[in-house]
């Protein structure tokens, strides 16, 4: 039997302890939420152990014009 992380349960447990947390349906939802909530001049750090659905470029593409001009993609 392989154990998997129950993301919904983790989010509920974190929220129950007073820190807002939620799960999102996938990379599209994550990109949309991040772009909607990132304030001007914010720094967004994305760390993953792989391509993660192309999230790095997808975030840059979804940001308003002029945002992300100082971005650096590390491999």
Backbone bond lengths (Angstrom), bond angles and torsions (degrees), N, CA, C in turn:
res aa  C-N    CA-C-N  psi(-1)  N-CA   C-N-CA  omega(-1)  CA-C   N-CA-C  phi
1 X - - - 1.446 - - 1.525 109.50 -
2 X 1.309 116.48 126.46 1.455 121.57 178.85 1.524 109.43 -95.19
3 X 1.309 116.63 130.02 1.459 120.57 176.47 1.517 109.33 -86.45
4 X 1.322 115.44 139.41 1.458 121.17 176.86 1.518 108.49 -123.68
5 X 1.299 115.75 150.04 1.454 121.40 176.57 1.521 109.29 -68.52
6 X 1.311 117.52 127.72 1.460 122.74 176.29 1.529 107.04 -91.74
7 X 1.322 115.89 92.98 1.468 121.28 -174.81 1.521 112.40 -62.32
8 X 1.325 117.47 -39.45 1.465 120.43 179.72 1.529 110.77 -64.07
9 X 1.327 116.91 -42.53 1.464 120.45 178.40 1.526 110.60 -65.59
10 X 1.315 117.01 -40.63 1.459 120.71 177.86 1.527 110.44 -61.16
11 X 1.326 117.36 -45.51 1.468 120.97 179.14 1.528 110.72 -61.75
12 X 1.325 117.50 -41.74 1.473 120.65 177.71 1.524 110.88 -62.16
13 X 1.325 116.99 -43.96 1.466 120.87 -179.29 1.524 111.49 -64.50
14 X 1.315 116.72 -43.46 1.468 120.64 178.89 1.525 109.75 -63.83
15 X 1.332 117.27 -45.41 1.467 121.48 179.18 1.526 111.35 -61.74
16 X 1.320 116.57 -39.39 1.465 120.82 -179.94 1.523 111.99 -63.31
17 X 1.315 116.41 -21.95 1.464 121.25 179.13 1.528 112.13 -94.73
18 X 1.347 116.69 8.73 1.459 120.11 172.27 1.513 116.84 98.98
19 X 1.315 118.43 1.19 1.464 121.21 177.32 1.524 108.23 -110.02
20 X 1.335 117.08 118.71 1.466 118.56 -179.16 1.530 111.04 -57.64
21 X 1.317 115.82 133.57 1.466 121.48 178.81 1.517 108.33 -151.96
22 X 1.316 116.32 148.90 1.458 121.19 176.20 1.513 109.26 -156.11
23 X 1.299 115.62 163.33 1.455 120.76 173.39 1.522 107.96 -103.98
24 X 1.300 116.15 151.05 1.461 121.46 178.27 1.520 108.72 -118.98
25 X 1.330 115.74 158.39 1.464 121.65 -171.01 1.525 114.64 -73.28
26 X 1.304 118.78 -10.84 1.457 120.01 179.80 1.517 110.90 160.21
27 X 1.317 115.38 -169.99 1.460 121.07 -175.56 1.527 111.57 -62.95
28 X 1.339 118.00 -41.03 1.468 119.87 179.24 1.523 111.07 -58.44
29 X 1.322 116.70 -45.58 1.463 120.83 179.76 1.522 111.14 -65.99
30 X 1.319 116.84 -37.91 1.460 121.13 179.01 1.524 111.24 -65.38
31 X 1.320 117.02 -44.87 1.467 121.23 178.50 1.527 109.94 -62.83
32 X 1.324 117.11 -46.50 1.469 120.57 -179.48 1.524 111.23 -60.29
33 X 1.322 117.34 -44.26 1.467 120.79 -179.92 1.521 111.01 -65.87
34 X 1.311 117.16 -45.11 1.462 120.33 -179.16 1.518 111.04 -61.11
35 X 1.318 117.30 -47.30 1.466 121.05 -178.36 1.528 110.48 -64.24
36 X 1.324 117.38 -37.06 1.465 120.99 -179.57 1.525 112.34 -69.57
37 X 1.323 117.36 -28.04 1.458 120.28 -172.77 1.522 115.20 -108.69
38 X 1.317 118.65 -6.65 1.460 120.38 -179.50 1.526 108.92 -75.54
39 X 1.338 117.93 119.01 1.465 118.82 177.91 1.531 110.91 -75.51
40 X 1.334 116.36 159.51 1.472 119.20 177.08 1.536 110.39 -55.53
41 X 1.279 116.43 145.94 1.465 124.59 178.16 1.526 113.60 68.12
42 X 1.305 118.09 10.07 1.464 120.78 179.10 1.522 110.17 -75.18
43 X 1.294 114.93 156.23 1.458 121.80 173.51 1.523 106.66 -106.23
44 X 1.304 115.57 128.10 1.461 121.01 178.88 1.520 107.93 -115.79
45 X 1.307 116.13 120.30 1.460 121.94 178.72 1.520 107.96 -107.00
46 X 1.311 116.19 123.71 1.459 121.43 177.94 1.518 107.62 -117.68
47 X 1.313 115.45 122.42 1.458 120.35 178.65 1.521 108.00 -124.67
48 X 1.297 116.28 131.53 1.459 120.38 175.84 1.525 108.35 -149.79
49 X 1.300 115.15 163.14 1.462 118.90 -179.94 1.524 111.67 -96.24
50 X 1.321 115.78 17.96 1.460 120.20 179.42 1.509 110.56 -172.81
51 X 1.302 116.22 -162.88 1.461 122.09 -176.89 1.525 112.51 -68.60
52 X 1.327 117.82 -29.77 1.465 124.38 178.48 1.521 111.11 49.23
53 X 1.320 115.55 48.51 1.458 121.02 177.18 1.512 114.27 69.26
54 X 1.329 116.68 22.78 1.465 119.92 -179.77 1.516 113.33 72.87
55 X 1.331 117.05 25.80 1.461 120.81 -172.69 1.520 113.48 -58.64
56 X 1.314 118.49 -35.78 1.465 120.11 -177.34 1.530 110.60 -60.20
57 X 1.311 117.28 -53.27 1.463 120.53 -179.80 1.520 111.39 -70.05
58 X 1.307 117.08 -35.33 1.469 120.19 179.68 1.523 111.11 -63.71
59 X 1.326 117.43 -38.45 1.461 120.08 175.59 1.522 110.70 -64.36
60 X 1.317 116.35 -46.62 1.467 119.40 179.25 1.525 111.21 -60.10
61 X 1.325 117.14 -41.33 1.461 121.23 -179.73 1.527 111.78 -66.87
62 X 1.329 117.66 -30.62 1.461 121.63 -175.68 1.524 113.45 -86.39
63 X 1.315 117.32 -16.45 1.465 120.07 -179.88 1.522 110.51 -69.90
64 X 1.336 117.10 153.16 1.465 119.98 178.02 1.527 111.27 -59.59
65 X 1.323 116.06 157.29 1.473 121.41 179.39 1.521 109.58 -54.14
66 X 1.311 116.14 134.28 1.455 121.84 179.02 1.513 113.68 91.72
67 X 1.309 117.63 -22.80 1.461 120.51 177.27 1.520 108.21 -76.88
68 X 1.283 116.23 152.05 1.455 120.14 177.12 1.514 113.78 77.20
69 X 1.339 116.86 10.82 1.462 118.58 -177.82 1.516 112.04 -69.32
70 X 1.314 117.07 -20.25 1.456 119.95 177.32 1.512 111.90 -98.92
71 X 1.309 116.39 16.19 1.458 119.91 -174.75 1.518 111.23 -69.78
72 X 1.300 113.26 149.07 1.456 120.08 175.68 1.515 107.29 -134.28
73 X 1.288 116.27 125.14 1.457 120.80 176.37 1.514 108.06 -98.79
74 X 1.315 115.93 121.90 1.461 120.21 178.13 1.517 108.46 -104.88
75 X 1.304 115.69 147.79 1.463 117.89 178.49 1.503 110.12 -105.34
